[in-house]
Amino acid sequence: MTEEHRALHALNRLTFGPRPGDLEKVMAIGVDDWIEQQLHPQEIANTAVDTKLVGLRTLKMQTRDLVQIFPPNNLVRLVAGGKMPLPADPLRRAVYEVQVSIYQDRQRQDQLAREGKVPDAAAKAKLDKQNQDAAANDADKLLALPKEKRMASILAMPVEDRRIFVANIKDPQRSRLLADLPADQGEAFLAMTNPYGVVTGELQQAKLLRVVYSERQLEEVMTDFWFNHFNVFLYKDLDQYFLASYERDVIRAHAFGRFEDLLVATAQSPAMLFYLDNWLSIGPKSIAANPPSKNPKSPAQPGPGFQGLNENYGRELMELHTLSVDGGYAQRDVTEVARVFTGWTLQPIEQGAAFFFDPRKHEPGPKTVLGQTFDEGGVNEGLLVLHLLAHHPKTARFICYKLAQRFVADDPPPSLVQRMSQKFLASDGDIRGVLRTMFKSPEFWSPKAYRAKVKTPLEFVASCLRATATEVSNPSALPGVLGRMGMPLYQMAPPTGYKMVESAWMNSDALLDRLNFALTLSQGQIGGVSFDAGRLLALGTLTSRGFPGSNSAAVSDPTQGQETALLLLENGLINGIPSPQTQRAMRKELDDPQVAGGALDNPAKTLSTMTALILGSPEFQRR
């Protein structure tokens, strides 16, 4: 590779796609030095993304605070039943009041349904219309008030009126109201109708803002990689409250450290314990399963809540987290590992759901895993098994294979995987050291690897936004885009995580979805996202390599310099000229009035159409 190709290859593999100016920046620093910087993200200033994340307050909250401020259903039921007091804080109290009102209304509706009293459809429609009209009138009154007095007026509403208002206010009034509320008041307003949604929504928005704006791009890539490896499904009930801490304190915090530390952190995380049900696992011979009988003549009975032995975590620990499906273990090993991790459970959710070891639930006696016997030792049994698995040669190969698959090729060279595995074992599982071995390898820099990886939907959407220097002021519409592409954020239900290979993402429907996104983006039809093709074309970085001074006519009127404008955009978005086949296809599309839609009579539309065609090209699909 030339030095420019090396820089572009590094940007395509270690980031979510180059932005205008990134290529020149990497070449000025030097490719190897830039990679070393990315391997130490804590030393890189990250002001832009930090500024973007300021309003997403839930990202920094501990689970206990999230639960108290954005109550799950069980806390709402406790308050509704008088078993827990309403909070004293006015904003939090308002959330609970509305949630209790919704819960009580649902109870009444359920009772009517049991009695066979189905509400009249016409009467219901009339009531809905009245509620919407009332909400619109209330919204007009609120928006007429000074901004600093609006939330106080909402809190002063009777609870039933407030419930109707927050449930029925529509755009544009809703958006105007939220735009003017401080972050804590905006969160409280949204939480009145959907506490879960505030937590999950901010988590997803933060993910998108980070992959687009972070200067610590390799950290974002590795955080995404490890989360996918240790996958947890967002919508498994309480995991909605656990994932912010899971990504922040478990995945991101250990992304470049020792693999064993990462493995232990995931095993003890509330998110993983809840997702794979290990918090319910109780040893069949444990004290909890066999409490002493009050009647000596009667046999002991399992205690309340007895669930028995759960093998979910033990199986996925070996199959997906460490040894791989071909790791050489047997069903007996799965059962033994499950016995080892009995007693690894959680505190009650209202107390924060932190990990703790309950010796009453732990299966007594020795256990044998992969031929090694572990004497009874309480919580230490689990730590010893994790140590065994983290240092196993099969684990080294599996982890290194997946890393090489993500960064090098769908079918990575065995020679590279072997050297990475040797480094893994020799360095006590040092992830940073393994990555450095890969980034310095001839296989990584092979011309065969150049643009040989197909982007996942997340990588595609992020690279579109980054390559076009699109401003994302509100990313809330983008999770829906990824959902339509088959990769909803944090929503892979099976523990396998999303696949990273071309066959999983490339088909005619997927290509159409990507082109539709490119068109929608370039036409400015995505809310909260500001695309400007003219500004992109005018950026000096697009004229610094091959087209000096040639963009002035194209920027002012692309219809007078269509070929120049197209070449400039190609050079800027894919850093080069596409294949002859792609060039012919794009020019054919531009000449088709049904595709261009009269774009050649409209300079702005011309640029948008050109941009969409390039983003949808085979060259841009690869990294």
SULPE-V670038 format. One record per residue. N is the residue number from 0. RES is the residue in three letters. PHI is phi as a letter, one per 40 degrees, with the letter a starting at -180 (* if undefined). Layout:
<<N RES PHI> <N RES PHI>>
This chain:
<<0 MET *> <1 THR c> <2 GLU c> <3 GLU c> <4 HIS c> <5 ARG c> <6 ALA c> <7 LEU c> <8 HIS c> <9 ALA c> <10 LEU c> <11 ASN c> <12 ARG b> <13 LEU c> <14 THR b> <15 PHE c> <16 GLY h> <17 PRO c> <18 ARG c> <19 PRO d> <20 GLY g> <21 ASP c> <22 LEU c> <23 GLU c> <24 LYS c> <25 VAL c> <26 MET c> <27 ALA c> <28 ILE c> <29 GLY h> <30 VAL d> <31 ASP c> <32 ASP c> <33 TRP c> <34 ILE c> <35 GLU c> <36 GLN c> <37 GLN c> <38 LEU c> <39 HIS b> <40 PRO c> <41 GLN c> <42 GLU c> <43 ILE b> <44 ALA c> <45 ASN b> <46 THR c> <47 ALA c> <48 VAL c> <49 ASP d> <50 THR c> <51 LYS c> <52 LEU c> <53 VAL d> <54 GLY c> <55 LEU c> <56 ARG c> <57 THR c> <58 LEU c> <59 LYS c> <60 MET c> <61 GLN c> <62 THR d> <63 ARG c> <64 ASP c> <65 LEU d> <66 VAL c> <67 GLN c> <68 ILE c> <69 PHE b> <70 PRO c> <71 PRO c> <72 ASN c> <73 ASN c> <74 LEU c> <75 VAL c> <76 ARG c> <77 LEU c> <78 VAL c> <79 ALA c> <80 GLY c> <81 GLY g> <82 LYS c> <83 MET a> <84 PRO c> <85 LEU c> <86 PRO c> <87 ALA c> <88 ASP c> <89 PRO d> <90 LEU c> <91 ARG c> <92 ARG c> <93 ALA c> <94 VAL c> <95 TYR c> <96 GLU d> <97 VAL c> <98 GLN c> <99 VAL c> <100 SER c> <101 ILE c> <102 TYR c> <103 GLN c> <104 ASP c> <105 ARG c> <106 GLN c> <107 ARG c> <108 GLN c> <109 ASP c> <110 GLN c> <111 LEU c> <112 ALA c> <113 ARG c> <114 GLU c> <115 GLY g> <116 LYS c> <117 VAL c> <118 PRO c> <119 ASP c> <120 ALA c> <121 ALA c> <122 ALA c> <123 LYS c> <124 ALA c> <125 LYS c> <126 LEU c> <127 ASP d> <128 LYS c> <129 GLN c> <130 ASN c> <131 GLN c> <132 ASP c> <133 ALA c> <134 ALA c> <135 ALA c> <136 ASN c> <137 ASP c> <138 ALA c> <139 ASP c> <140 LYS c> <141 LEU c> <142 LEU c> <143 ALA c> <144 LEU c> <145 PRO d> <146 LYS d> <147 GLU c> <148 LYS b> <149 ARG c> <150 MET c> <151 ALA d> <152 SER c> <153 ILE c> <154 LEU c> <155 ALA c> <156 MET c> <157 PRO d> <158 VAL d> <159 GLU c> <160 ASP c> <161 ARG c> <162 ARG c> <163 ILE c> <164 PHE c> <165 VAL c> <166 ALA c> <167 ASN b> <168 ILE c> <169 LYS b> <170 ASP c> <171 PRO c> <172 GLN c> <173 ARG c> <174 SER c> <175 ARG c> <176 LEU c> <177 LEU c> <178 ALA c> <179 ASP c> <180 LEU c> <181 PRO d> <182 ALA d> <183 ASP c> <184 GLN c> <185 GLY c> <186 GLU c> <187 ALA c> <188 PHE c> <189 LEU c> <190 ALA c> <191 MET c> <192 THR b> <193 ASN a> <194 PRO d> <195 TYR d> <196 GLY c> <197 VAL c> <198 VAL c> <199 THR c> <200 GLY c> <201 GLU c> <202 LEU c> <203 GLN c> <204 GLN c> <205 ALA c> <206 LYS d> <207 LEU c> <208 LEU c> <209 ARG c> <210 VAL c> <211 VAL c> <212 TYR b> <213 SER c> <214 GLU c> <215 ARG c> <216 GLN c> <217 LEU c> <218 GLU c> <219 GLU c> <220 VAL c> <221 MET c> <222 THR c> <223 ASP c> <224 PHE c> <225 TRP c> <226 PHE c> <227 ASN c> <228 HIS c> <229 PHE b> <230 ASN c> <231 VAL b> <232 PHE c> <233 LEU d> <234 TYR c> <235 LYS c> <236 ASP f> <237 LEU c> <238 ASP c> <239 GLN d> <240 TYR c> <241 PHE c> <242 LEU c> <243 ALA c> <244 SER c> <245 TYR d> <246 GLU c> <247 ARG c> <248 ASP c> <249 VAL b> <250 ILE c> <251 ARG c> <252 ALA c> <253 HIS b> <254 ALA c> <255 PHE b> <256 GLY c> <257 ARG c> <258 PHE c> <259 GLU c> <260 ASP c> <261 LEU c> <262 LEU c> <263 VAL c> <264 ALA c> <265 THR c> <266 ALA c> <267 GLN c> <268 SER c> <269 PRO d> <270 ALA c> <271 MET c> <272 LEU d> <273 PHE c> <274 TYR c> <275 LEU c> <276 ASP g> <277 ASN c> <278 TRP c> <279 LEU c> <280 SER c> <281 ILE b> <282 GLY c> <283 PRO d> <284 LYS b> <285 SER c> <286 ILE c> <287 ALA c> <288 ALA c> <289 ASN b> <290 PRO c> <291 PRO d> <292 SER c> <293 LYS c> <294 ASN b> <295 PRO d> <296 LYS c> <297 SER b> <298 PRO c> <299 ALA c> <300 GLN b> <301 PRO d> <302 GLY c> <303 PRO c> <304 GLY g> <305 PHE c> <306 GLN b> <307 GLY g> <308 LEU c> <309 ASN b> <310 GLU c> <311 ASN d> <312 TYR c> <313 GLY d> <314 ARG c> <315 GLU c> <316 LEU d> <317 MET c> <318 GLU c> <319 LEU b> <320 HIS c> <321 THR b> <322 LEU c> <323 SER g> <324 VAL c> <325 ASP b> <326 GLY c> <327 GLY g> <328 TYR c> <329 ALA b> <330 GLN d> <331 ARG c> <332 ASP c> <333 VAL c> <334 THR c> <335 GLU c> <336 VAL c> <337 ALA c> <338 ARG c> <339 VAL d> <340 PHE c> <341 THR c> <342 GLY g> <343 TRP c> <344 THR a> <345 LEU b> <346 GLN c> <347 PRO d> <348 ILE d> <349 GLU c> <350 GLN c> <351 GLY h> <352 ALA f> <353 ALA c> <354 PHE c> <355 PHE a> <356 PHE c> <357 ASP b> <358 PRO c> <359 ARG c> <360 LYS c> <361 HIS c> <362 GLU c> <363 PRO c> <364 GLY g> <365 PRO c> <366 LYS b> <367 THR b> <368 VAL b> <369 LEU f> <370 GLY g> <371 GLN b> <372 THR c> <373 PHE b> <374 ASP c> <375 GLU d> <376 GLY a> <377 GLY g> <378 VAL c> <379 ASN c> <380 GLU d> <381 GLY c> <382 LEU c> <383 LEU c> <384 VAL c> <385 LEU c> <386 HIS c> <387 LEU d> <388 LEU c> <389 ALA c> <390 HIS b> <391 HIS c> <392 PRO d> <393 LYS c> <394 THR c> <395 ALA d> <396 ARG c> <397 PHE c> <398 ILE c> <399 CYS c> <400 TYR c> <401 LYS c> <402 LEU c> <403 ALA c> <404 GLN c> <405 ARG c> <406 PHE b> <407 VAL b> <408 ALA a> <409 ASP d> <410 ASP b> <411 PRO c> <412 PRO d> <413 PRO d> <414 SER c> <415 LEU c> <416 VAL d> <417 GLN c> <418 ARG c> <419 MET c> <420 SER c> <421 GLN c> <422 LYS c> <423 PHE d> <424 LEU c> <425 ALA c> <426 SER b> <427 ASP g> <428 GLY g> <429 ASP c> <430 ILE c> <431 ARG d> <432 GLY c> <433 VAL c> <434 LEU c> <435 ARG c> <436 THR d> <437 MET c> <438 PHE c> <439 LYS c> <440 SER c> <441 PRO c> <442 GLU c> <443 PHE c> <444 TRP c> <445 SER c> <446 PRO d> <447 LYS c> <448 ALA c> <449 TYR c> <450 ARG f> <451 ALA c> <452 LYS b> <453 VAL c> <454 LYS c> <455 THR c> <456 PRO d> <457 LEU c> <458 GLU c> <459 PHE c> <460 VAL c> <461 ALA c> <462 SER c> <463 CYS c> <464 LEU c> <465 ARG c> <466 ALA c> <467 THR c> <468 ALA f> <469 THR c> <470 GLU c> <471 VAL b> <472 SER c> <473 ASN a> <474 PRO c> <475 SER c> <476 ALA c> <477 LEU c> <478 PRO d> <479 GLY c> <480 VAL c> <481 LEU c> <482 GLY c> <483 ARG c> <484 MET c> <485 GLY g> <486 MET b> <487 PRO c> <488 LEU c> <489 TYR g> <490 GLN b> <491 MET c> <492 ALA c> <493 PRO c> <494 PRO c> <495 THR c> <496 GLY g> <497 TYR c> <498 LYS c> <499 MET b> <500 VAL b> <501 GLU d> <502 SER c> <503 ALA c> <504 TRP b> <505 MET b> <506 ASN a> <507 SER c> <508 ASP c> <509 ALA c> <510 LEU c> <511 LEU c> <512 ASP d> <513 ARG c> <514 LEU c> <515 ASN c> <516 PHE c> <517 ALA c> <518 LEU c> <519 THR c> <520 LEU c> <521 SER c> <522 GLN c> <523 GLY g> <524 GLN b> <525 ILE b> <526 GLY c> <527 GLY g> <528 VAL b> <529 SER b> <530 PHE c> <531 ASP a> <532 ALA c> <533 GLY c> <534 ARG c> <535 LEU c> <536 LEU c> <537 ALA c> <538 LEU c> <539 GLY c> <540 THR c> <541 LEU c> <542 THR b> <543 SER c> <544 ARG b> <545 GLY h> <546 PHE b> <547 PRO c> <548 GLY g> <549 SER c> <550 ASN c> <551 SER c> <552 ALA c> <553 ALA c> <554 VAL c> <555 SER c> <556 ASP a> <557 PRO d> <558 THR c> <559 GLN c> <560 GLY a> <561 GLN d> <562 GLU c> <563 THR c> <564 ALA c> <565 LEU c> <566 LEU c> <567 LEU c> <568 LEU c> <569 GLU c> <570 ASN c> <571 GLY c> <572 LEU c> <573 ILE b> <574 ASN f> <575 GLY i> <576 ILE c> <577 PRO c> <578 SER c> <579 PRO d> <580 GLN c> <581 THR c> <582 GLN d> <583 ARG c> <584 ALA c> <585 MET c> <586 ARG c> <587 LYS c> <588 GLU c> <589 LEU c> <590 ASP c> <591 ASP c> <592 PRO c> <593 GLN c> <594 VAL c> <595 ALA c> <596 GLY f> <597 GLY g> <598 ALA c> <599 LEU c> <600 ASP c> <601 ASN b> <602 PRO d> <603 ALA c> <604 LYS c> <605 THR d> <606 LEU c> <607 SER c> <608 THR c> <609 MET d> <610 THR c> <611 ALA c> <612 LEU c> <613 ILE c> <614 LEU c> <615 GLY c> <616 SER c> <617 PRO d> <618 GLU c> <619 PHE c> <620 GLN c> <621 ARG b> <622 ARG b>>
